[in-house]
Amino acid sequence: MEPTLDAVIALLEDINDDVDYEICTDLVDSRALTSFDILAIISAIDEEFDVSVPAKDIVPANFNSAQAILELIVRLAEED
């Protein structure tokens, strides 16, 4: 699957649909996402986009918004 913002938002909504991912830019900082959600997101990124997220990239800045997650996926896909 091609990484797009809509695809990332759909992935996030499957994990936790209580958040407006189109406007929220502090998903981790505001605790809208739990550590369990982040683990589920990392697993879903691997399944949906065939991209592994290394431990060094599991930082709040990479998961605070759908856009940040998309940028992480694109960057990691380019590094492969």
N, C-alpha and C positions, 0 to 999 in steps of 0.2 A: 504494500500500500504506500502511496506517495504521502509524505508528511505535509499536511496542510493544517492551518489553524482550525478549520472545521473538523478535521479528523481528530486532532488533539482534544478539542472540546467534547466531541462525542465519546472519546476514550475516558475523559475525566467524568463526564456525566454518568457513564456506566459504573464508575466506582463510587461517586458521591454526587447525587443530583440536587443537593440542597444549596448549591452555590451558583452564582451568576459568573461563569468563567469568562464571559466576554468582557467584563469590566473589572473583575477582581485582580488586583496586582499585589496582594499580600497574603496569598493562600497559606503559606507556612507561618509567616509572622503573626497573622491574626488567628492562627490555629484552625482555619477552615479545613485544612487537611491534617490528619493525624499521621503519626509515623507508620501506622498500618496502611493508610491510604497511599502514602508515598511508596511503600513496598509493593503495593498492588499496581501502582502506576508504572514502576520500574519493570515489573513483570509484563504488564500490558504493552509497554514500549517494545520490549524484546519480541513479544508475540506478533504485534501488529506491524511493526516497522523493521523487524529483524536487526535491532540495534541493541547492544549490551551497554548498560550504564555502569562505568567503573566506579568503585567506591569513592575515588577522589572527586567525582562530579556530583556526589550526593550531598549537596549543600543547598541551603535555603534559596539562594539567588537563582538557582536553576529550576526551582519548583514554585516560585511565588506567583507565577501567572501562566496562563495557557501559552502566551507568546514566548515566555522564557523556556518553557518545556519544548515548544516547537524549535526554537533556536538550538537547544541542547541536542535534540534528535538530528537536526540537519548537520550540525557540527560533527557529531559522532559518526554519522553516516559517511561524511566526507573523509573522515580519518581512517575508515576501514579500507 
